[in-house]
């Protein structure tokens, strides 16, 4: 019912990220975009660039540190 796309906040938006975002937009399903490794200020440019993927507002998370997971769960639950 909803797709979750995760990008690496330290690597920036890659050509593969752009490819899969285009692929996901073809479907008539909501997509939640998560930017992982966002505990670092180095991820700030990726957060800004993530809007260019056309998937809506990205959710900043850090899977390793457990940060932003409540916001991610809320974003996913909004599509139940």
N, C-alpha and C positions, 0 to 999 in steps of 0.2 A: 504493500500500500504506500510505502514511502521509501525512497532510496537515501542512503547515507554515503556521502563522498567525503573522504578524508585526504587532506593534502598536508605535506610536510612544511611547517612554518619556517624552518631554517633553510630549506632548499629553494623556496620561492615557488611561484607557479611555473610548472614545466610544460613543455609541449604535450606530454602525455596527459597532464591534468586538463589542458584545454581540449584535447581530443575526447576524453571521457565526459567532460562537461557538455560538449556538443552532442555526444551520443545520448546522454541522460535527458537533455532538453527535448529530444525527439519524442519522448514518451509523455503521455498526459498524466504524469504522476508527480507528486511533490518531491523535492530533493532538499535534504538538509546538508549543508556544507560545513564541515568541521576543519579547522586549522589546528593541527597538532603541534606540539613543542612551542606553544604560545606563552610559556612561562617566562621566556626570555624577551627582552626588548628587541632582539635581533629579528623576531618574528613580525614586528609591526609593519614593515613594508609588505609582507605577504598578506597580512590581514587586509590592507588597502587594495592590493592587487587582486585579491580573491573576488571582489565585486565584479571584475571584468569577466569572470566565468559565467555570469548571467544566471546564477543560482540563488540569488537573494543574499540576505545578510549572513556572513559566516559566523560560526560559533567558535570562539577561542577555547582550546582545551590543552591540557597536558596530561596525556594518558599515564605517563610515568609518575607524576606527582598527584594525580587525581583532581587536578584543578579544572573547573569549567564543566565537569560532568553533569552536575545538576541542571545547568543551562542546556546542555546537549539533550538530556532526558526530556526536559520541558519542550524543546523544539521538536523532538520526535513525537512526543505524546500529543502535541497539538494536531497531529494528523491521524489520530485514532478515529 
